[in-house]
């Protein structure tokens, strides 16, 4: 009788342990909902306490959280099941990455560029006079235009490039393996393609594109020796500002331009 009682207790203890570990990942995602936008939490207070007790023993925060989320968390949307990150870090209209995820990737690529002394290029793309286009033709037509431009951006991207929709008619592209010549050439090809794209019979659509970049020389003393003091000044904010300034320059000259 005592053995049966002990086995029963062990069974429920194991069940509680498994529940805590699995549901704990939901708790992590909930706590990080500003990143993942998870809309519900299923862990009970008891399993939550169990999870927090075991968290520091069993969870390695250096592991890839995305792998955990995609492994344990699926939720229903219509009749389809998709990984959390696939739903929450993608712009619904264009299927490009959303801007928040893009910023996370920008930080990663910038650190990689510093570590391996590689250049990093950021392209900001803006549909000229998009607000007026929306007012004239309506929001649904504006959405159609955004989708067409997003398809064009994909068409002129390279493998490894990271593309996101920012807001309205704005897009961002990170080019980790580019140089100044190839980045400018890709931007110019995109600009020319959109300029000739059929959208409305009585309306031409154009893009303004700004390119900001850091070269490997900006991370070093010279002769390829990494300088952490110099590198610290080259932040994501500084790179975005370079690209934004270039974009403003392109728009100030009348639009339908690429500026570096």
C-alpha atoms as one frame of an Amber mdcrd trajectory, in Angstrom:
protein
   0.000   0.000   0.000   2.835   2.350   0.916   4.633   1.513  -2.352   1.509
   2.308  -4.361   1.148   5.609  -2.538   4.785   6.540  -3.203   4.490   5.605
  -6.893   1.363   7.709  -7.181   3.143  10.687  -5.617   6.135  10.227  -7.917
   3.838  10.107 -10.940   2.189  13.423 -10.054   5.563  14.959  -9.233   6.902
  13.969 -12.663   3.735  15.288 -14.311   4.114  18.585 -12.477   7.771  18.781
 -13.517   6.985  18.211 -17.211   4.105  20.694 -17.086   6.295  23.291 -15.432
   9.041  22.948 -18.040   6.667  23.043 -21.007   4.376  25.739 -19.663   7.373
  27.672 -18.466   8.270  28.463 -22.033   4.848  30.054 -22.392   5.627  32.142
 -19.330   8.903  33.293 -20.884   7.113  34.297 -24.053   4.432  36.083 -22.089
   7.041  38.041 -20.163   8.628  38.958 -23.502   5.337  39.743 -25.220   6.648
  43.111 -26.390   8.838  41.061 -28.706   6.642  38.109 -29.531   3.125  39.559
 -29.065   1.766  36.346 -27.526  -1.907  36.917 -26.784  -2.641  34.432 -24.067
  -1.095  32.578 -21.144  -2.149  29.051 -20.207   0.083  28.315 -17.228  -1.694
  28.023 -13.892  -0.357  29.739 -10.806   0.772  26.405  -9.370   2.683  25.323
 -12.478   4.047  28.845 -12.741   5.512  28.620  -9.248   6.948  25.198 -10.054
   8.449  26.585 -13.228  10.061  29.546 -11.494  11.531  27.169  -8.914  13.112
  24.970 -11.589  13.918  27.726 -14.069  17.399  28.469 -12.778  18.240  24.758
 -12.688  17.039  23.551 -16.059  16.798  26.513 -18.479  19.850  27.849 -20.264
  19.076  31.424 -21.298  21.972  31.294 -23.759  19.990  28.825 -25.865  18.056
  30.070 -28.830  14.644  31.171 -27.523  13.204  31.014 -31.008  13.910  27.276
 -31.104  12.037  26.800 -27.823   9.073  28.867 -28.974   8.799  27.083 -32.308
   9.117  23.718 -30.605   6.565  24.111 -27.840   4.150  26.835 -28.874   1.649
  26.542 -31.663  -1.716  28.197 -31.612  -4.714  28.076 -33.879  -5.430  30.788
 -36.405  -8.433  29.833 -38.516  -7.699  26.193 -39.335  -3.939  26.557 -39.563
  -1.167  26.051 -37.016   1.970  28.159 -37.373   4.991  28.823 -35.163   4.556
  31.828 -32.887   7.472  33.739 -34.401   6.237  33.157 -37.952   2.978  34.887
 -37.045   4.189  37.622 -34.726   7.326  38.814 -36.484   5.881  39.045 -39.981
   4.021  41.979 -41.478   0.570  40.639 -42.351   0.179  42.666 -45.534   3.508
  41.935 -47.202   4.841  38.808 -45.450   8.086  40.695 -44.886   9.642  40.846
 -41.443   8.152  43.458 -39.173  10.339  46.359 -38.108  10.793  45.254 -34.505
  12.239  41.929 -35.615  14.343  43.781 -38.192  15.918  45.883 -35.438  16.816
  42.724 -33.518  18.502  41.332 -36.618  20.235  44.638 -37.258  21.789  44.474
 -33.786  22.962  40.909 -34.433  24.453  41.712 -37.836  26.156  44.819 -36.504
  27.833  42.807 -33.754  28.854  40.184 -36.320  30.302  42.886 -38.558  32.409
  44.185 -35.687  33.541  40.712 -34.663  34.607  39.636 -38.132  35.569  43.128
 -39.377  33.043  43.219 -42.192  31.108  46.156 -43.623  27.371  46.469 -42.989
  24.913  48.338 -45.223  21.416  49.564 -44.412  18.976  50.648 -47.112  15.857
  52.696 -46.284  13.211  52.768 -49.001  10.254  55.142 -49.161   7.421  55.298
 -51.720   7.324  58.902 -52.880   4.085  60.788 -52.101   2.484  57.684 -50.594
   0.176  59.712 -48.308  -1.254  61.561 -51.308  -1.644  58.273 -53.178  -3.675
  56.856 -50.288  -5.893  59.934 -50.153  -6.495  59.901 -53.904  -7.104  56.207
 -54.517  -8.093  54.910 -51.088  -6.418  52.711 -48.526  -7.133  49.443 -50.330
  -5.302  50.701 -53.414  -2.511  51.908 -51.147  -2.225  48.396 -49.728  -2.030
  46.949 -53.251   0.790  49.367 -54.027   2.655  48.387 -50.854   2.419  44.704
 -51.793   3.694  45.380 -55.326   6.627  47.402 -54.043   7.437  44.763 -51.407
   7.537  42.142 -54.176   9.920  44.365 -56.125  12.169  44.792 -53.078  12.323
  41.009 -52.720  13.133  40.651 -56.408  16.216  42.860 -56.137  17.489  41.442
 -52.861  20.248  38.879 -52.487  20.316  35.716 -50.426  21.090  36.688 -46.851
  19.584  40.180 -47.122  17.036  40.997 -44.406  13.976  42.934 -45.531  11.240
  44.501 -43.428   8.283  46.771 -43.798   8.681  49.775 -41.524   5.449  51.741
 -41.641   3.155  53.062 -44.357   5.093  53.000 -47.608   8.489  52.580 -45.953
  10.782  49.548 -46.085  14.202  48.657 -44.739  16.810  46.263 -46.085  19.972
  45.085 -44.377  22.744  43.934 -46.704  25.298  42.014 -44.604  27.534  40.876
 -47.468  27.425  43.976 -49.675  29.950  46.633 -50.592  29.281  50.236 -51.561
  29.146  49.508 -55.285  26.829  46.495 -55.063  24.503  48.211 -52.582  24.173
  51.306 -54.761  23.664  49.149 -57.865  20.901  47.104 -56.197  19.163  50.296
 -55.040  19.356  51.861 -58.499  17.970  48.742 -60.186  15.084  48.684 -57.714
  14.365  52.381 -58.258  14.307  52.004 -62.049  12.113  48.908 -61.908   9.465
  50.552 -59.704   9.526  53.685 -61.873   8.369  51.587 -64.860   6.009  49.367
 -62.855   2.358  49.368 -63.921   0.217  50.490 -61.006  -2.275  53.071 -62.262
  -2.719  54.302 -65.833  -2.532  57.931 -64.791   0.001  57.612 -61.995   3.710
  56.836 -61.946   5.124  55.499 -58.688   8.687  56.254 -57.646  10.989  55.480
 -54.739  13.496  57.440 -52.724  16.277  55.284 -51.301  18.921  56.134 -48.722
  21.938  53.958 -47.945  23.969  54.119 -44.745  26.973  51.949 -44.012  29.913
  51.205 -41.765  33.157  49.850 -43.209  35.459  47.431 -41.426  38.099  50.197
 -41.176  35.821  52.033 -38.752  36.106  49.157 -36.257  39.918  48.931 -36.227
  43.128  50.674 -35.197  44.375  49.963 -38.696  45.978  46.880 -40.210  42.889
  44.883 -39.268  43.299  45.176 -35.479  39.935  45.511 -33.741  39.464  48.673
 -31.682  36.607  48.253 -29.176  36.600  51.945 -28.283  36.083  53.017 -31.892
  33.615  50.206 -32.559  31.435  51.238 -29.585  30.530  54.477 -31.372  29.076
  52.612 -34.339  25.663  51.665 -33.010  22.403  50.683 -34.664  21.136  54.211
 -34.002  24.144  55.715 -35.762  23.676  53.418 -38.762  19.959  54.181 -39.000
  20.736  57.907 -38.834  23.198  57.608 -41.726  20.591  55.834 -43.849  17.854
  58.282 -42.787  20.012  61.283 -43.643  20.697  59.775 -47.073  16.970  59.137
 -47.567  16.130  62.731 -46.592  18.732  63.910 -49.104  17.122  61.815 -51.871
  13.648  63.144 -51.066  14.842  66.753 -50.752  16.189  66.582 -54.315  12.724
  65.754 -55.627  12.481  62.025 -54.949  13.014  59.131 -57.336  16.671  59.126
 -56.296  19.266  56.948 -54.584  21.556  58.679 -52.085  24.512  57.208 -50.203
